[in-house]
């Protein structure tokens, strides 16, 4: 599930913390990095847990409607199939998944009324009304769950739940969305359906830890390499995030032989657009481009595999 881009963000954040807090040591930063990595997976689980929880209020809704003395036509036609369908049922009955929810404390401290509120708001949606009024195939169940998830992502209450539990929700949102949509599309399915979304060692350790460790360890050498390229810029006046991104870019270009240097350059330029100043895009692009040409001419950038030209 975890992409290199997400790992770069998490490494950048820890390097920024190290630069800002002199009392923070590298071991603390490394532990924090691992924690944020695990939080990405926990966010995926929490999103899945919330979808199931919102759907569960259809069963409550059905019970209330069936006990009414005077039922409306809407009450008579109502069905709790958004919860009782085979897809959600497979998740509810998945003991491995439910155990994982408990292990990661997904439901701890969450007010059920929040999910009830989301459900009642979703009930007003045209897509849900159409779903209730027709026979449904497995594809229809998938589509309404995807529609519910789209609705949740736009819902203030849902986003507050995510933000309150995990400060990295904004950074990991696109990653989690992709993983959850993939899960919904393969249902019904049994067993540890979350396994493929557990962060892999190659991305976390070989790439992320190395990038964090070596950018921190080589800080002085990197500054000595970068400063002459800044020309009229005073290195102390360069935005801290920009300098961190440039250092990370150099470490990545010179150490990861299977990642094209131009891909690395473009990735850090993109990060500068999101996490730094308005002028950072051009600045980071210009400095990294000069460094790339310099390092390449010195034979310090070696790439392996087809299509990995600069």
C-alpha positions as CSV (number, residue, x, y, z in Angstrom):
1,X,0.0,0.0,0.0
2,X,2.7,2.4,0.9
3,X,4.2,4.4,-2.0
4,X,7.7,5.9,-2.2
5,X,6.1,9.4,-2.3
6,X,4.4,8.8,1.0
7,X,7.7,7.6,2.5
8,X,9.5,10.6,1.2
9,X,7.0,12.8,3.0
10,X,7.4,11.0,6.2
11,X,11.2,11.1,6.0
12,X,11.0,14.9,5.2
13,X,8.9,15.4,8.2
14,X,11.3,13.7,10.5
15,X,14.3,15.6,9.1
16,X,12.4,18.8,9.6
17,X,11.7,17.8,13.3
18,X,15.4,17.1,13.8
19,X,16.4,20.5,12.4
20,X,13.8,22.3,14.5
21,X,14.2,20.5,17.8
22,X,17.8,20.3,19.1
23,X,16.6,18.0,21.9
24,X,15.4,15.4,19.5
25,X,17.9,12.7,18.6
26,X,18.0,10.5,15.6
27,X,16.7,7.4,17.4
28,X,13.6,9.4,18.4
29,X,13.1,10.5,14.8
30,X,13.5,7.0,13.5
31,X,11.0,5.7,16.0
32,X,8.6,8.5,15.0
33,X,9.1,7.5,11.3
34,X,8.2,3.9,12.0
35,X,5.1,5.1,13.9
36,X,3.9,7.3,11.0
37,X,4.4,4.3,8.7
38,X,2.2,2.1,10.9
39,X,-0.3,5.0,11.2
40,X,-0.9,4.8,7.4
41,X,-2.0,1.2,7.7
42,X,-4.1,2.0,10.8
43,X,-5.8,4.7,8.8
44,X,-6.7,2.2,6.1
45,X,-8.2,-0.1,8.8
46,X,-10.1,2.8,10.4
47,X,-11.6,3.8,7.1
48,X,-12.8,0.2,6.5
49,X,-14.1,0.0,10.1
50,X,-16.1,3.2,9.6
51,X,-17.7,2.1,6.4
52,X,-18.9,-1.1,8.1
53,X,-20.1,0.9,11.1
54,X,-22.1,3.4,9.0
55,X,-23.7,0.5,7.1
56,X,-24.7,-1.1,10.3
57,X,-27.2,1.6,11.1
58,X,-29.4,0.4,8.2
59,X,-30.2,-2.6,10.4
60,X,-31.3,-0.2,13.2
61,X,-33.2,1.8,10.7
62,X,-35.0,-1.3,9.5
63,X,-36.0,-2.4,13.1
64,X,-37.4,1.1,13.8
65,X,-39.5,1.1,10.6
66,X,-40.9,-2.4,11.2
67,X,-42.1,-1.5,14.7
68,X,-44.1,1.5,13.5
69,X,-47.8,1.2,14.0
70,X,-48.5,3.3,10.8
71,X,-45.9,2.6,8.1
72,X,-45.3,4.8,5.1
73,X,-44.8,3.4,1.7
74,X,-41.1,4.2,2.1
75,X,-41.1,2.2,5.4
76,X,-42.7,-0.8,3.6
77,X,-40.2,-0.7,0.8
78,X,-37.2,-0.2,3.0
79,X,-34.5,-2.8,3.2
80,X,-31.2,-2.9,5.2
81,X,-29.4,-4.5,2.2
82,X,-26.5,-2.0,2.4
83,X,-25.6,-3.8,5.6
84,X,-27.0,-7.3,5.0
85,X,-25.5,-7.7,1.5
86,X,-22.9,-10.4,1.0
87,X,-20.0,-7.9,0.8
88,X,-20.5,-6.2,4.2
89,X,-21.6,-9.5,5.7
90,X,-18.3,-11.0,4.7
91,X,-16.5,-8.2,6.6
92,X,-18.6,-8.5,9.7
93,X,-18.1,-12.3,9.8
94,X,-14.4,-12.1,9.0
95,X,-12.9,-13.1,12.4
96,X,-9.3,-12.3,11.3
97,X,-10.4,-8.8,10.2
98,X,-12.5,-8.2,13.3
99,X,-9.6,-9.3,15.5
100,X,-7.3,-6.8,13.7
101,X,-9.9,-4.0,14.3
102,X,-9.7,-4.8,18.1
103,X,-5.9,-5.1,18.1
104,X,-5.6,-1.7,16.5
105,X,-8.4,-0.3,18.7
106,X,-10.3,1.1,15.7
107,X,-13.5,1.6,17.6
108,X,-12.0,2.9,20.8
109,X,-13.3,6.3,21.8
110,X,-15.6,6.7,18.8
111,X,-19.2,8.0,19.4
112,X,-21.7,5.8,17.6
113,X,-23.9,8.8,17.1
114,X,-21.3,10.1,14.7
115,X,-21.8,7.1,12.4
116,X,-25.6,7.3,12.8
117,X,-25.4,10.9,11.7
118,X,-23.4,10.0,8.6
119,X,-25.8,7.2,7.8
120,X,-28.9,9.5,8.1
121,X,-27.3,12.1,5.8
122,X,-26.3,9.4,3.2
123,X,-30.0,8.2,3.2
124,X,-30.9,11.4,1.5
125,X,-28.6,10.8,-1.4
126,X,-30.3,10.0,-4.7
127,X,-27.9,7.1,-5.4
128,X,-28.9,5.4,-2.2
129,X,-32.6,5.9,-2.9
130,X,-32.1,4.4,-6.3
131,X,-30.2,1.4,-4.8
132,X,-33.0,0.8,-2.3
133,X,-35.7,0.8,-5.0
134,X,-34.2,-1.9,-7.2
135,X,-32.9,-5.4,-7.3
136,X,-29.1,-5.4,-6.7
137,X,-26.3,-7.5,-8.1
138,X,-22.9,-7.9,-6.5
139,X,-21.7,-5.1,-8.8
140,X,-24.5,-2.8,-7.5
141,X,-23.4,-3.5,-3.9
142,X,-19.9,-2.6,-4.7
143,X,-21.0,0.6,-6.4
144,X,-23.1,1.8,-3.5
145,X,-20.3,1.1,-1.1
146,X,-17.9,3.1,-3.3
147,X,-20.6,5.8,-3.4
148,X,-20.9,5.7,0.4
149,X,-17.1,6.1,0.7
150,X,-17.1,9.0,-1.7
151,X,-19.8,10.6,0.4
152,X,-17.9,10.0,3.6
153,X,-14.7,11.6,2.3
154,X,-16.7,14.8,1.7
155,X,-18.4,14.6,5.0
156,X,-17.2,16.9,7.8
157,X,-17.9,14.4,10.6
158,X,-16.0,11.6,8.9
159,X,-13.0,13.8,8.2
160,X,-13.0,15.0,11.8
161,X,-12.8,11.4,13.0
162,X,-9.8,10.8,10.8
163,X,-8.1,14.1,11.7
164,X,-8.7,13.5,15.4
165,X,-7.2,10.0,15.4
166,X,-4.3,10.6,12.9
167,X,-2.5,13.8,12.1
168,X,-1.3,12.2,8.9
169,X,-4.7,11.8,7.3
170,X,-4.2,14.7,4.9
171,X,-0.8,13.3,3.7
172,X,-2.0,9.7,3.5
173,X,-5.5,10.4,2.2
174,X,-5.0,9.4,-1.5
175,X,-3.0,6.3,-0.5
176,X,-5.7,5.1,1.9
177,X,-8.5,5.9,-0.6
178,X,-6.8,3.7,-3.2
179,X,-6.3,0.8,-0.8
180,X,-9.8,0.9,0.5
181,X,-11.4,1.1,-3.0
182,X,-9.3,-1.9,-4.0
183,X,-10.6,-3.8,-0.9
184,X,-14.2,-3.0,-1.6
185,X,-13.9,-4.2,-5.2
186,X,-12.7,-7.7,-4.3
187,X,-15.5,-8.4,-1.8
188,X,-16.9,-10.8,-0.7
189,X,-13.7,-12.3,0.5
190,X,-12.5,-14.1,3.6
191,X,-9.3,-14.2,5.6
192,X,-6.7,-11.4,6.2
193,X,-7.9,-9.2,3.4
194,X,-5.7,-6.4,4.7
195,X,-2.4,-8.2,4.3
196,X,-1.4,-6.8,1.0
197,X,-1.7,-3.3,2.5
198,X,0.7,-3.8,5.3
199,X,3.8,-1.7,4.6
200,X,6.5,-3.8,3.0
201,X,10.1,-3.8,4.3
202,X,11.6,-2.9,0.9
203,X,9.8,0.5,0.9
204,X,10.0,1.1,4.7
205,X,13.5,-0.1,5.4
206,X,15.6,-0.3,2.2
207,X,14.2,3.0,0.8
208,X,12.8,5.0,3.7
209,X,15.1,4.2,6.6
210,X,18.2,4.5,4.3
211,X,17.0,7.9,3.0
212,X,16.3,9.2,6.5
213,X,19.5,7.8,8.1
214,X,21.9,8.9,5.3
215,X,20.4,12.4,4.7
216,X,20.8,13.0,8.4
217,X,24.2,11.4,8.7
218,X,25.6,13.2,5.6
219,X,24.2,16.6,6.5
220,X,27.5,18.5,6.5
221,X,28.8,16.8,3.3
222,X,25.5,17.6,1.5
223,X,25.6,21.2,2.5
224,X,29.2,21.5,1.3
225,X,28.0,20.0,-2.1
226,X,24.9,22.2,-2.3
227,X,26.1,25.6,-1.1
228,X,28.3,26.4,-4.2
229,X,25.3,25.7,-6.5
230,X,23.2,28.3,-4.7
231,X,25.1,31.1,-6.3
232,X,23.5,34.3,-5.1
233,X,21.4,32.6,-2.5
234,X,22.5,32.7,1.2
235,X,22.1,29.1,2.4
236,X,20.8,30.3,5.8
237,X,18.0,32.1,4.0
238,X,16.9,29.1,2.0
239,X,13.6,27.7,3.2
240,X,14.4,24.8,5.5
241,X,12.0,22.4,3.7
242,X,13.6,23.3,0.4
243,X,17.1,22.5,1.7
244,X,15.8,19.2,3.2
245,X,14.2,18.2,-0.1
246,X,17.4,19.0,-2.0
247,X,19.5,16.9,0.4
248,X,17.1,14.0,0.1
249,X,17.1,14.3,-3.6
250,X,20.9,14.1,-3.8
251,X,21.0,11.0,-1.5
252,X,18.3,9.3,-3.5
253,X,19.9,10.1,-6.9
254,X,23.3,8.8,-5.8
255,X,22.2,5.7,-4.0
256,X,19.2,4.1,-5.6
257,X,20.3,2.7,-8.9
258,X,16.8,1.5,-10.0
259,X,15.2,4.9,-9.7
260,X,15.8,7.2,-12.7
261,X,17.4,10.5,-11.6
262,X,14.8,12.5,-13.5
263,X,12.0,10.7,-11.6
264,X,13.7,11.6,-8.3
265,X,14.1,15.3,-9.3
266,X,10.4,15.5,-10.4
267,X,9.3,13.9,-7.1
268,X,11.0,16.4,-4.9
269,X,9.8,19.3,-7.1
270,X,6.3,18.0,-6.6
271,X,6.8,17.8,-2.8
272,X,8.1,21.4,-2.7
273,X,4.8,22.5,-4.4
274,X,2.8,21.0,-1.6
275,X,5.0,21.5,1.5
276,X,7.0,24.6,0.9
277,X,6.7,28.2,-0.5
278,X,5.2,29.5,-3.7
279,X,8.7,30.0,-5.3
280,X,10.1,26.6,-4.1
281,X,9.1,24.7,-7.2
282,X,11.5,26.6,-9.5
283,X,14.2,26.8,-6.8
284,X,14.3,23.1,-6.0
285,X,14.0,22.2,-9.6
286,X,16.9,24.5,-10.6
287,X,19.3,23.5,-7.8
288,X,18.6,19.7,-8.2
289,X,19.0,20.0,-12.0
290,X,22.4,21.6,-11.6
291,X,23.4,19.0,-9.0
292,X,22.2,16.2,-11.2
293,X,24.4,17.3,-14.1
294,X,27.4,17.9,-11.9
295,X,27.1,14.5,-10.1
296,X,26.5,12.7,-13.4
297,X,29.6,14.3,-15.0
298,X,31.6,13.2,-12.0
299,X,30.4,9.6,-12.4
300,X,28.5,9.6,-9.1
301,X,25.2,8.7,-10.5
302,X,25.0,5.2,-11.8
303,X,21.7,3.6,-12.8
304,X,20.9,0.0,-13.6
305,X,18.2,-1.5,-15.8
306,X,16.6,-0.6,-19.1
307,X,15.0,2.8,-19.4
308,X,16.8,4.2,-16.5
309,X,18.7,6.9,-18.4
310,X,18.8,10.3,-16.8
